[in-house]
Amino acid sequence: MRDQGEIFLVPERYRRLVGKLVYHSTARHDLSYLVGVLSQFMQYSHINNWNVVIHILKYVKGTP
């Protein structure tokens, strides 16, 4: 397995946001695949995963 970068130091924050995205992905099918992939990293999240979560939140904020 290749190195995925630095471990995210606040895993509770990652889990909470991904959990909320899982809830919203039931209504937003454009998010369902990405959120499913992110939810695989709930136990050991990395900074790269966190950056993807932030990117998704910006996307959701910018779309109606």
mmCIF file as Biopython writes it, N, C-alpha, C and O atoms, coordinates in Angstrom:
data_model
#
loop_
_atom_site.group_PDB
_atom_site.id
_atom_site.type_symbol
_atom_site.label_atom_id
_atom_site.label_alt_id
_atom_site.label_comp_id
_atom_site.label_asym_id
_atom_site.label_entity_id
_atom_site.label_seq_id
_atom_site.pdbx_PDB_ins_code
_atom_site.Cartn_x
_atom_site.Cartn_y
_atom_site.Cartn_z
_atom_site.occupancy
_atom_site.B_iso_or_equiv
_atom_site.auth_seq_id
_atom_site.auth_asym_id
_atom_site.pdbx_PDB_model_num
ATOM 1   N N  . MET A ? 1  ? 0.850   -1.182 0.000  1.0 0.0 1  A 1 
ATOM 2   C CA . MET A ? 1  ? 0.000   0.000  0.000  1.0 0.0 1  A 1 
ATOM 3   C C  . MET A ? 1  ? 0.890   1.237  0.000  1.0 0.0 1  A 1 
ATOM 4   O O  . MET A ? 1  ? 1.852   1.316  0.763  1.0 0.0 1  A 1 
ATOM 5   N N  . ARG A ? 2  ? 0.574   2.178  -0.836 1.0 0.0 2  A 1 
ATOM 6   C CA . ARG A ? 2  ? 1.389   3.389  -0.896 1.0 0.0 2  A 1 
ATOM 7   C C  . ARG A ? 2  ? 1.051   4.341  0.250  1.0 0.0 2  A 1 
ATOM 8   O O  . ARG A ? 2  ? -0.022  4.264  0.848  1.0 0.0 2  A 1 
ATOM 9   N N  . ASP A ? 3  ? 1.972   5.218  0.533  1.0 0.0 3  A 1 
ATOM 10  C CA . ASP A ? 3  ? 1.794   6.193  1.608  1.0 0.0 3  A 1 
ATOM 11  C C  . ASP A ? 3  ? 0.732   7.203  1.201  1.0 0.0 3  A 1 
ATOM 12  O O  . ASP A ? 3  ? 0.811   7.801  0.128  1.0 0.0 3  A 1 
ATOM 13  N N  . GLN A ? 4  ? -0.252  7.388  2.053  1.0 0.0 4  A 1 
ATOM 14  C CA . GLN A ? 4  ? -1.343  8.308  1.750  1.0 0.0 4  A 1 
ATOM 15  C C  . GLN A ? 4  ? -1.148  9.663  2.402  1.0 0.0 4  A 1 
ATOM 16  O O  . GLN A ? 4  ? -2.047  10.502 2.346  1.0 0.0 4  A 1 
ATOM 17  N N  . GLY A ? 5  ? -0.033  9.893  3.002  1.0 0.0 5  A 1 
ATOM 18  C CA . GLY A ? 5  ? 0.219   11.184 3.614  1.0 0.0 5  A 1 
ATOM 19  C C  . GLY A ? 5  ? 0.095   11.136 5.121  1.0 0.0 5  A 1 
ATOM 20  O O  . GLY A ? 5  ? 0.060   10.075 5.744  1.0 0.0 5  A 1 
ATOM 21  N N  . GLU A ? 6  ? 0.032   12.310 5.669  1.0 0.0 6  A 1 
ATOM 22  C CA . GLU A ? 6  ? 0.013   12.487 7.116  1.0 0.0 6  A 1 
ATOM 23  C C  . GLU A ? 6  ? -1.354  12.123 7.686  1.0 0.0 6  A 1 
ATOM 24  O O  . GLU A ? 6  ? -2.380  12.389 7.059  1.0 0.0 6  A 1 
ATOM 25  N N  . ILE A ? 7  ? -1.371  11.520 8.862  1.0 0.0 7  A 1 
ATOM 26  C CA . ILE A ? 7  ? -2.608  11.146 9.544  1.0 0.0 7  A 1 
ATOM 27  C C  . ILE A ? 7  ? -3.311  12.418 10.019 1.0 0.0 7  A 1 
ATOM 28  O O  . ILE A ? 7  ? -2.669  13.338 10.527 1.0 0.0 7  A 1 
ATOM 29  N N  . PHE A ? 8  ? -4.642  12.461 9.849  1.0 0.0 8  A 1 
ATOM 30  C CA . PHE A ? 8  ? -5.433  13.598 10.321 1.0 0.0 8  A 1 
ATOM 31  C C  . PHE A ? 8  ? -5.554  13.502 11.840 1.0 0.0 8  A 1 
ATOM 32  O O  . PHE A ? 8  ? -5.928  12.453 12.366 1.0 0.0 8  A 1 
ATOM 33  N N  . LEU A ? 9  ? -5.244  14.578 12.542 1.0 0.0 9  A 1 
ATOM 34  C CA . LEU A ? 9  ? -5.114  14.544 13.995 1.0 0.0 9  A 1 
ATOM 35  C C  . LEU A ? 9  ? -6.431  14.660 14.759 1.0 0.0 9  A 1 
ATOM 36  O O  . LEU A ? 9  ? -6.466  14.400 15.962 1.0 0.0 9  A 1 
ATOM 37  N N  . VAL A ? 10 ? -7.504  15.043 14.090 1.0 0.0 10 A 1 
ATOM 38  C CA . VAL A ? 10 ? -8.803  15.185 14.768 1.0 0.0 10 A 1 
ATOM 39  C C  . VAL A ? 10 ? -9.811  14.252 14.079 1.0 0.0 10 A 1 
ATOM 40  O O  . VAL A ? 10 ? -10.656 14.714 13.312 1.0 0.0 10 A 1 
ATOM 41  N N  . PRO A ? 11 ? -9.723  12.942 14.350 1.0 0.0 11 A 1 
ATOM 42  C CA . PRO A ? 11 ? -10.586 12.001 13.630 1.0 0.0 11 A 1 
ATOM 43  C C  . PRO A ? 11 ? -12.073 12.176 13.931 1.0 0.0 11 A 1 
ATOM 44  O O  . PRO A ? 11 ? -12.915 11.833 13.101 1.0 0.0 11 A 1 
ATOM 45  N N  . GLU A ? 12 ? -12.401 12.705 15.106 1.0 0.0 12 A 1 
ATOM 46  C CA . GLU A ? 12 ? -13.820 12.910 15.440 1.0 0.0 12 A 1 
ATOM 47  C C  . GLU A ? 12 ? -14.461 13.904 14.474 1.0 0.0 12 A 1 
ATOM 48  O O  . GLU A ? 12 ? -15.608 13.723 14.066 1.0 0.0 12 A 1 
ATOM 49  N N  . ARG A ? 13 ? -13.737 14.933 14.114 1.0 0.0 13 A 1 
ATOM 50  C CA . ARG A ? 13 ? -14.244 15.950 13.193 1.0 0.0 13 A 1 
ATOM 51  C C  . ARG A ? 13 ? -14.484 15.335 11.811 1.0 0.0 13 A 1 
ATOM 52  O O  . ARG A ? 13 ? -15.503 15.600 11.174 1.0 0.0 13 A 1 
ATOM 53  N N  . TYR A ? 14 ? -13.536 14.511 11.358 1.0 0.0 14 A 1 
ATOM 54  C CA . TYR A ? 14 ? -13.672 13.832 10.072 1.0 0.0 14 A 1 
ATOM 55  C C  . TYR A ? 14 ? -14.891 12.918 10.080 1.0 0.0 14 A 1 
ATOM 56  O O  . TYR A ? 14 ? -15.690 12.935 9.144  1.0 0.0 14 A 1 
ATOM 57  N N  . ARG A ? 15 ? -15.032 12.119 11.136 1.0 0.0 15 A 1 
ATOM 58  C CA . ARG A ? 15 ? -16.162 11.189 11.220 1.0 0.0 15 A 1 
ATOM 59  C C  . ARG A ? 15 ? -17.490 11.931 11.237 1.0 0.0 15 A 1 
ATOM 60  O O  . ARG A ? 15 ? -18.447 11.506 10.591 1.0 0.0 15 A 1 
ATOM 61  N N  . ARG A ? 16 ? -17.554 13.027 11.964 1.0 0.0 16 A 1 
ATOM 62  C CA . ARG A ? 16 ? -18.795 13.791 12.060 1.0 0.0 16 A 1 
ATOM 63  C C  . ARG A ? 16 ? -19.197 14.364 10.699 1.0 0.0 16 A 1 
ATOM 64  O O  . ARG A ? 16 ? -20.356 14.266 10.297 1.0 0.0 16 A 1 
ATOM 65  N N  . LEU A ? 17 ? -18.229 14.963 9.993  1.0 0.0 17 A 1 
ATOM 66  C CA . LEU A ? 17 ? -18.546 15.554 8.694  1.0 0.0 17 A 1 
ATOM 67  C C  . LEU A ? 17 ? -18.889 14.497 7.645  1.0 0.0 17 A 1 
ATOM 68  O O  . LEU A ? 17 ? -19.821 14.679 6.862  1.0 0.0 17 A 1 
ATOM 69  N N  . VAL A ? 18 ? -18.146 13.404 7.628  1.0 0.0 18 A 1 
ATOM 70  C CA . VAL A ? 18 ? -18.457 12.342 6.668  1.0 0.0 18 A 1 
ATOM 71  C C  . VAL A ? 18 ? -19.810 11.725 6.996  1.0 0.0 18 A 1 
ATOM 72  O O  . VAL A ? 18 ? -20.559 11.372 6.085  1.0 0.0 18 A 1 
ATOM 73  N N  . GLY A ? 19 ? -20.135 11.590 8.264  1.0 0.0 19 A 1 
ATOM 74  C CA . GLY A ? 19 ? -21.457 11.088 8.657  1.0 0.0 19 A 1 
ATOM 75  C C  . GLY A ? 19 ? -22.573 11.986 8.153  1.0 0.0 19 A 1 
ATOM 76  O O  . GLY A ? 19 ? -23.607 11.498 7.696  1.0 0.0 19 A 1 
ATOM 77  N N  . LYS A ? 20 ? -22.371 13.287 8.232  1.0 0.0 20 A 1 
ATOM 78  C CA . LYS A ? 20 ? -23.369 14.226 7.715  1.0 0.0 20 A 1 
ATOM 79  C C  . LYS A ? 20 ? -23.461 14.136 6.197  1.0 0.0 20 A 1 
ATOM 80  O O  . LYS A ? 20 ? -24.549 14.235 5.628  1.0 0.0 20 A 1 
ATOM 81  N N  . LEU A ? 21 ? -22.319 13.949 5.543  1.0 0.0 21 A 1 
ATOM 82  C CA . LEU A ? 21 ? -22.339 13.801 4.088  1.0 0.0 21 A 1 
ATOM 83  C C  . LEU A ? 21 ? -23.030 12.506 3.674  1.0 0.0 21 A 1 
ATOM 84  O O  . LEU A ? 21 ? -23.700 12.472 2.642  1.0 0.0 21 A 1 
ATOM 85  N N  . VAL A ? 22 ? -22.881 11.445 4.454  1.0 0.0 22 A 1 
ATOM 86  C CA . VAL A ? 22 ? -23.580 10.189 4.167  1.0 0.0 22 A 1 
ATOM 87  C C  . VAL A ? 22 ? -25.086 10.427 4.211  1.0 0.0 22 A 1 
ATOM 88  O O  . VAL A ? 22 ? -25.823 9.946  3.351  1.0 0.0 22 A 1 
ATOM 89  N N  . TYR A ? 23 ? -25.534 11.166 5.211  1.0 0.0 23 A 1 
ATOM 90  C CA . TYR A ? 23 ? -26.960 11.493 5.328  1.0 0.0 23 A 1 
ATOM 91  C C  . TYR A ? 23 ? -27.438 12.292 4.112  1.0 0.0 23 A 1 
ATOM 92  O O  . TYR A ? 23 ? -28.503 12.005 3.566  1.0 0.0 23 A 1 
ATOM 93  N N  . HIS A ? 24 ? -26.671 13.277 3.692  1.0 0.0 24 A 1 
ATOM 94  C CA . HIS A ? 24 ? -27.075 14.117 2.567  1.0 0.0 24 A 1 
ATOM 95  C C  . HIS A ? 24 ? -26.931 13.409 1.226  1.0 0.0 24 A 1 
ATOM 96  O O  . HIS A ? 24 ? -27.593 13.786 0.259  1.0 0.0 24 A 1 
ATOM 97  N N  . SER A ? 25 ? -26.088 12.401 1.150  1.0 0.0 25 A 1 
ATOM 98  C CA . SER A ? 25 ? -25.903 11.713 -0.130 1.0 0.0 25 A 1 
ATOM 99  C C  . SER A ? 25 ? -27.120 10.882 -0.518 1.0 0.0 25 A 1 
ATOM 100 O O  . SER A ? 25 ? -27.221 10.444 -1.664 1.0 0.0 25 A 1 
ATOM 101 N N  . THR A ? 26 ? -28.047 10.656 0.412  1.0 0.0 26 A 1 
ATOM 102 C CA . THR A ? 26 ? -29.267 9.938  0.043  1.0 0.0 26 A 1 
ATOM 103 C C  . THR A ? 26 ? -30.148 10.792 -0.859 1.0 0.0 26 A 1 
ATOM 104 O O  . THR A ? 26 ? -30.886 10.263 -1.690 1.0 0.0 26 A 1 
ATOM 105 N N  . ALA A ? 27 ? -30.075 12.097 -0.700 1.0 0.0 27 A 1 
ATOM 106 C CA . ALA A ? 27 ? -30.846 13.002 -1.548 1.0 0.0 27 A 1 
ATOM 107 C C  . ALA A ? 27 ? -30.018 13.537 -2.712 1.0 0.0 27 A 1 
ATOM 108 O O  . ALA A ? 27 ? -30.578 13.919 -3.740 1.0 0.0 27 A 1 
ATOM 109 N N  . ARG A ? 28 ? -28.710 13.570 -2.570 1.0 0.0 28 A 1 
ATOM 110 C CA . ARG A ? 28 ? -27.815 14.087 -3.605 1.0 0.0 28 A 1 
ATOM 111 C C  . ARG A ? 28 ? -27.028 12.923 -4.189 1.0 0.0 28 A 1 
ATOM 112 O O  . ARG A ? 28 ? -25.966 12.569 -3.676 1.0 0.0 28 A 1 
ATOM 113 N N  . HIS A ? 29 ? -27.539 12.333 -5.248 1.0 0.0 29 A 1 
ATOM 114 C CA . HIS A ? 29 ? -26.919 11.146 -5.829 1.0 0.0 29 A 1 
ATOM 115 C C  . HIS A ? 29 ? -25.578 11.440 -6.491 1.0 0.0 29 A 1 
ATOM 116 O O  . HIS A ? 29 ? -24.795 10.523 -6.736 1.0 0.0 29 A 1 
ATOM 117 N N  . ASP A ? 30 ? -25.309 12.705 -6.781 1.0 0.0 30 A 1 
ATOM 118 C CA . ASP A ? 30 ? -24.012 13.052 -7.348 1.0 0.0 30 A 1 
ATOM 119 C C  . ASP A ? 30 ? -22.888 12.924 -6.321 1.0 0.0 30 A 1 
ATOM 120 O O  . ASP A ? 30 ? -21.712 12.903 -6.684 1.0 0.0 30 A 1 
ATOM 121 N N  . LEU A ? 31 ? -23.248 12.838 -5.045 1.0 0.0 31 A 1 
ATOM 122 C CA . LEU A ? 31 ? -22.253 12.719 -3.979 1.0 0.0 31 A 1 
ATOM 123 C C  . LEU A ? 31 ? -22.078 11.290 -3.475 1.0 0.0 31 A 1 
ATOM 124 O O  . LEU A ? 31 ? -21.109 11.003 -2.770 1.0 0.0 31 A 1 
ATOM 125 N N  . SER A ? 32 ? -22.976 10.410 -3.814 1.0 0.0 32 A 1 
ATOM 126 C CA . SER A ? 32 ? -23.030 9.104  -3.153 1.0 0.0 32 A 1 
ATOM 127 C C  . SER A ? 32 ? -21.756 8.280  -3.342 1.0 0.0 32 A 1 
ATOM 128 O O  . SER A ? 32 ? -21.282 7.673  -2.382 1.0 0.0 32 A 1 
ATOM 129 N N  . TYR A ? 33 ? -21.193 8.240  -4.536 1.0 0.0 33 A 1 
ATOM 130 C CA . TYR A ? 33 ? -19.984 7.437  -4.746 1.0 0.0 33 A 1 
ATOM 131 C C  . TYR A ? 33 ? -18.809 7.995  -3.945 1.0 0.0 33 A 1 
ATOM 132 O O  . TYR A ? 33 ? -18.112 7.255  -3.251 1.0 0.0 33 A 1 
ATOM 133 N N  . LEU A ? 34 ? -18.601 9.296  -4.048 1.0 0.0 34 A 1 
ATOM 134 C CA . LEU A ? 34 ? -17.469 9.921  -3.353 1.0 0.0 34 A 1 
ATOM 135 C C  . LEU A ? 34 ? -17.580 9.764  -1.839 1.0 0.0 34 A 1 
ATOM 136 O O  . LEU A ? 34 ? -16.593 9.473  -1.164 1.0 0.0 34 A 1 
ATOM 137 N N  . VAL A ? 35 ? -18.766 9.955  -1.321 1.0 0.0 35 A 1 
ATOM 138 C CA . VAL A ? 35 ? -18.963 9.838  0.125  1.0 0.0 35 A 1 
ATOM 139 C C  . VAL A ? 35 ? -18.773 8.388  0.558  1.0 0.0 35 A 1 
ATOM 140 O O  . VAL A ? 35 ? -18.274 8.124  1.653  1.0 0.0 35 A 1 
ATOM 141 N N  . GLY A ? 36 ? -19.167 7.452  -0.294 1.0 0.0 36 A 1 
ATOM 142 C CA . GLY A ? 36 ? -18.940 6.044  0.010  1.0 0.0 36 A 1 
ATOM 143 C C  . GLY A ? 36 ? -17.464 5.714  0.110  1.0 0.0 36 A 1 
ATOM 144 O O  . GLY A ? 36 ? -17.046 4.960  0.989  1.0 0.0 36 A 1 
ATOM 145 N N  . VAL A ? 37 ? -16.683 6.275  -0.784 1.0 0.0 37 A 1 
ATOM 146 C CA . VAL A ? 37 ? -15.229 6.061  -0.729 1.0 0.0 37 A 1 
ATOM 147 C C  . VAL A ? 37 ? -14.645 6.708  0.519  1.0 0.0 37 A 1 
ATOM 148 O O  . VAL A ? 37 ? -13.814 6.103  1.195  1.0 0.0 37 A 1 
ATOM 149 N N  . LEU A ? 38 ? -15.065 7.921  0.832  1.0 0.0 38 A 1 
ATOM 150 C CA . LEU A ? 38 ? -14.543 8.610  2.028  1.0 0.0 38 A 1 
ATOM 151 C C  . LEU A ? 38 ? -14.916 7.875  3.312  1.0 0.0 38 A 1 
ATOM 152 O O  . LEU A ? 38 ? -14.154 7.886  4.279  1.0 0.0 38 A 1 
ATOM 153 N N  . SER A ? 39 ? -16.075 7.241  3.324  1.0 0.0 39 A 1 
ATOM 154 C CA . SER A ? 39 ? -16.505 6.559  4.546  1.0 0.0 39 A 1 
ATOM 155 C C  . SER A ? 39 ? -15.644 5.324  4.830  1.0 0.0 39 A 1 
ATOM 156 O O  . SER A ? 39 ? -15.672 4.810  5.949  1.0 0.0 39 A 1 
ATOM 157 N N  . GLN A ? 40 ? -14.890 4.842  3.856  1.0 0.0 40 A 1 
ATOM 158 C CA . GLN A ? 40 ? -13.995 3.713  4.090  1.0 0.0 40 A 1 
ATOM 159 C C  . GLN A ? 40 ? -12.813 4.111  4.972  1.0 0.0 40 A 1 
ATOM 160 O O  . GLN A ? 40 ? -12.140 3.245  5.533  1.0 0.0 40 A 1 
ATOM 161 N N  . PHE A ? 41 ? -12.556 5.405  5.097  1.0 0.0 41 A 1 
ATOM 162 C CA . PHE A ? 41 ? -11.412 5.889  5.857  1.0 0.0 41 A 1 
ATOM 163 C C  . PHE A ? 41 ? -11.817 6.481  7.208  1.0 0.0 41 A 1 
ATOM 164 O O  . PHE A ? 41 ? -11.117 7.343  7.740  1.0 0.0 41 A 1 
ATOM 165 N N  . MET A ? 42 ? -12.924 6.031  7.757  1.0 0.0 42 A 1 
ATOM 166 C CA . MET A ? 42 ? -13.387 6.576  9.031  1.0 0.0 42 A 1 
ATOM 167 C C  . MET A ? 42 ? -12.421 6.248  10.166 1.0 0.0 42 A 1 
ATOM 168 O O  . MET A ? 42 ? -12.226 7.074  11.058 1.0 0.0 42 A 1 
ATOM 169 N N  . GLN A ? 43 ? -11.819 5.077  10.155 1.0 0.0 43 A 1 
ATOM 170 C CA . GLN A ? 43 ? -10.933 4.678  11.234 1.0 0.0 43 A 1 
ATOM 171 C C  . GLN A ? 43 ? -9.571  5.369  11.146 1.0 0.0 43 A 1 
ATOM 172 O O  . GLN A ? 43 ? -9.055  5.868  12.146 1.0 0.0 43 A 1 
ATOM 173 N N  . TYR A ? 44 ? -9.000  5.394  9.950  1.0 0.0 44 A 1 
ATOM 174 C CA . TYR A ? 44 ? -7.665  5.985  9.762  1.0 0.0 44 A 1 
ATOM 175 C C  . TYR A ? 44 ? -7.729  7.019  8.648  1.0 0.0 44 A 1 
ATOM 176 O O  . TYR A ? 44 ? -7.425  6.711  7.496  1.0 0.0 44 A 1 
ATOM 177 N N  . SER A ? 45 ? -8.112  8.213  8.977  1.0 0.0 45 A 1 
ATOM 178 C CA . SER A ? 45 ? -8.213  9.269  7.977  1.0 0.0 45 A 1 
ATOM 179 C C  . SER A ? 45 ? -6.894  10.020 7.862  1.0 0.0 45 A 1 
ATOM 180 O O  . SER A ? 45 ? -6.143  10.139 8.831  1.0 0.0 45 A 1 
ATOM 181 N N  . HIS A ? 46 ? -6.627  10.521 6.672  1.0 0.0 46 A 1 
ATOM 182 C CA . HIS A ? 46 ? -5.401  11.259 6.393  1.0 0.0 46 A 1 
ATOM 183 C C  . HIS A ? 46 ? -5.753  12.687 5.993  1.0 0.0 46 A 1 
ATOM 184 O O  . HIS A ? 46 ? -6.913  13.005 5.732  1.0 0.0 46 A 1 
ATOM 185 N N  . ILE A ? 47 ? -4.753  13.527 5.950  1.0 0.0 47 A 1 
ATOM 186 C CA . ILE A ? 47 ? -4.945  14.922 5.559  1.0 0.0 47 A 1 
ATOM 187 C C  . ILE A ? 47 ? -5.554  14.994 4.156  1.0 0.0 47 A 1 
ATOM 188 O O  . ILE A ? 47 ? -6.402  15.846 3.892  1.0 0.0 47 A 1 
ATOM 189 N N  . ASN A ? 48 ? -5.129  14.111 3.265  1.0 0.0 48 A 1 
ATOM 190 C CA . ASN A ? 48 ? -5.677  14.106 1.900  1.0 0.0 48 A 1 
ATOM 191 C C  . ASN A ? 48 ? -7.172  13.833 1.908  1.0 0.0 48 A 1 
ATOM 192 O O  . ASN A ? 48 ? -7.917  14.449 1.146  1.0 0.0 48 A 1 
ATOM 193 N N  . ASN A ? 49 ? -7.624  12.911 2.766  1.0 0.0 49 A 1 
ATOM 194 C CA . ASN A ? 49 ? -9.055  12.638 2.883  1.0 0.0 49 A 1 
ATOM 195 C C  . ASN A ? 49 ? -9.803  13.864 3.389  1.0 0.0 49 A 1 
ATOM 196 O O  . ASN A ? 49 ? -10.888 14.185 2.905  1.0 0.0 49 A 1 
ATOM 197 N N  . TRP A ? 50 ? -9.215  14.541 4.362  1.0 0.0 50 A 1 
ATOM 198 C CA . TRP A ? 50 ? -9.837  15.759 4.903  1.0 0.0 50 A 1 
ATOM 199 C C  . TRP A ? 50 ? -9.967  16.826 3.825  1.0 0.0 50 A 1 
ATOM 200 O O  . TRP A ? 50 ? -10.987 17.511 3.748  1.0 0.0 50 A 1 
ATOM 201 N N  . ASN A ? 51 ? -8.942  16.971 2.993  1.0 0.0 51 A 1 
ATOM 202 C CA . ASN A ? 51 ? -8.993  17.959 1.918  1.0 0.0 51 A 1 
ATOM 203 C C  . ASN A ? 51 ? -10.112 17.642 0.927  1.0 0.0 51 A 1 
ATOM 204 O O  . ASN A ? 51 ? -10.744 18.557 0.397  1.0 0.0 51 A 1 
ATOM 205 N N  . VAL A ? 52 ? -10.362 16.370 0.674  1.0 0.0 52 A 1 
ATOM 206 C CA . VAL A ? 52 ? -11.463 15.979 -0.210 1.0 0.0 52 A 1 
ATOM 207 C C  . VAL A ? 52 ? -12.803 16.332 0.434  1.0 0.0 52 A 1 
ATOM 208 O O  . VAL A ? 52 ? -13.712 16.803 -0.249 1.0 0.0 52 A 1 
ATOM 209 N N  . VAL A ? 53 ? -12.931 16.108 1.738  1.0 0.0 53 A 1 
ATOM 210 C CA . VAL A ? 53 ? -14.174 16.470 2.439  1.0 0.0 53 A 1 
ATOM 211 C C  . VAL A ? 53 ? -14.423 17.973 2.317  1.0 0.0 53 A 1 
ATOM 212 O O  . VAL A ? 53 ? -15.550 18.387 2.046  1.0 0.0 53 A 1 
ATOM 213 N N  . ILE A ? 54 ? -13.405 18.782 2.509  1.0 0.0 54 A 1 
ATOM 214 C CA . ILE A ? 54 ? -13.552 20.236 2.387  1.0 0.0 54 A 1 
ATOM 215 C C  . ILE A ? 54 ? -13.947 20.605 0.958  1.0 0.0 54 A 1 
ATOM 216 O O  . ILE A ? 54 ? -14.782 21.485 0.751  1.0 0.0 54 A 1 
ATOM 217 N N  . HIS A ? 55 ? -13.359 19.948 -0.009 1.0 0.0 55 A 1 
ATOM 218 C CA . HIS A ? 55 ? -13.694 20.217 -1.412 1.0 0.0 55 A 1 
ATOM 219 C C  . HIS A ? 55 ? -15.161 19.883 -1.695 1.0 0.0 55 A 1 
ATOM 220 O O  . HIS A ? 55 ? -15.840 20.632 -2.398 1.0 0.0 55 A 1 
ATOM 221 N N  . ILE A ? 56 ? -15.650 18.775 -1.157 1.0 0.0 56 A 1 
ATOM 222 C CA . ILE A ? 56 ? -17.057 18.396 -1.336 1.0 0.0 56 A 1 
ATOM 223 C C  . ILE A ? 56 ? -17.967 19.425 -0.683 1.0 0.0 56 A 1 
ATOM 224 O O  . ILE A ? 56 ? -18.991 19.795 -1.258 1.0 0.0 56 A 1 
ATOM 225 N N  . LEU A ? 57 ? -17.611 19.893 0.510  1.0 0.0 57 A 1 
ATOM 226 C CA . LEU A ? 57 ? -18.432 20.902 1.189  1.0 0.0 57 A 1 
ATOM 227 C C  . LEU A ? 57 ? -18.506 22.195 0.377  1.0 0.0 57 A 1 
ATOM 228 O O  . LEU A ? 57 ? -19.559 22.830 0.318  1.0 0.0 57 A 1 
ATOM 229 N N  . LYS A ? 58 ? -17.404 22.585 -0.240 1.0 0.0 58 A 1 
ATOM 230 C CA . LYS A ? 58 ? -17.417 23.766 -1.095 1.0 0.0 58 A 1 
ATOM 231 C C  . LYS A ? 58 ? -18.302 23.540 -2.318 1.0 0.0 58 A 1 
ATOM 232 O O  . LYS A ? 58 ? -19.009 24.450 -2.753 1.0 0.0 58 A 1 
ATOM 233 N N  . TYR A ? 59 ? -18.263 22.336 -2.866 1.0 0.0 59 A 1 
ATOM 234 C CA . TYR A ? 59 ? -19.117 21.989 -4.005 1.0 0.0 59 A 1 
ATOM 235 C C  . TYR A ? 59 ? -20.595 22.070 -3.615 1.0 0.0 59 A 1 
ATOM 236 O O  . TYR A ? 59 ? -21.405 22.649 -4.338 1.0 0.0 59 A 1 
ATOM 237 N N  . VAL A ? 60 ? -20.934 21.486 -2.472 1.0 0.0 60 A 1 
ATOM 238 C CA . VAL A ? 60 ? -22.325 21.498 -2.021 1.0 0.0 60 A 1 
ATOM 239 C C  . VAL A ? 60 ? -22.798 22.915 -1.763 1.0 0.0 60 A 1 
ATOM 240 O O  . VAL A ? 60 ? -23.936 23.258 -2.081 1.0 0.0 60 A 1 
ATOM 241 N N  . LYS A ? 61 ? -21.952 23.726 -1.200 1.0 0.0 61 A 1 
ATOM 242 C CA . LYS A ? 61 ? -22.294 25.124 -0.926 1.0 0.0 61 A 1 
ATOM 243 C C  . LYS A ? 61 ? -22.551 25.906 -2.204 1.0 0.0 61 A 1 
ATOM 244 O O  . LYS A ? 61 ? -23.398 26.798 -2.228 1.0 0.0 61 A 1 
ATOM 245 N N  . GLY A ? 62 ? -21.823 25.575 -3.268 1.0 0.0 62 A 1 
ATOM 246 C CA . GLY A ? 62 ? -21.954 26.305 -4.516 1.0 0.0 62 A 1 
ATOM 247 C C  . GLY A ? 62 ? -23.028 25.823 -5.462 1.0 0.0 62 A 1 
ATOM 248 O O  . GLY A ? 62 ? -23.301 26.482 -6.465 1.0 0.0 62 A 1 
ATOM 249 N N  . THR A ? 63 ? -23.659 24.666 -5.163 1.0 0.0 63 A 1 
ATOM 250 C CA . THR A ? 63 ? -24.706 24.147 -6.039 1.0 0.0 63 A 1 
ATOM 251 C C  . THR A ? 63 ? -26.065 24.297 -5.385 1.0 0.0 63 A 1 
ATOM 252 O O  . THR A ? 63 ? -26.182 24.230 -4.161 1.0 0.0 63 A 1 
ATOM 253 N N  . PRO A ? 64 ? -27.087 24.497 -6.192 1.0 0.0 64 A 1 
ATOM 254 C CA . PRO A ? 64 ? -28.443 24.654 -5.619 1.0 0.0 64 A 1 
ATOM 255 C C  . PRO A ? 64 ? -29.032 23.337 -5.139 1.0 0.0 64 A 1 
ATOM 256 O O  . PRO A ? 64 ? -30.156 23.309 -4.637 1.0 0.0 64 A 1 
#
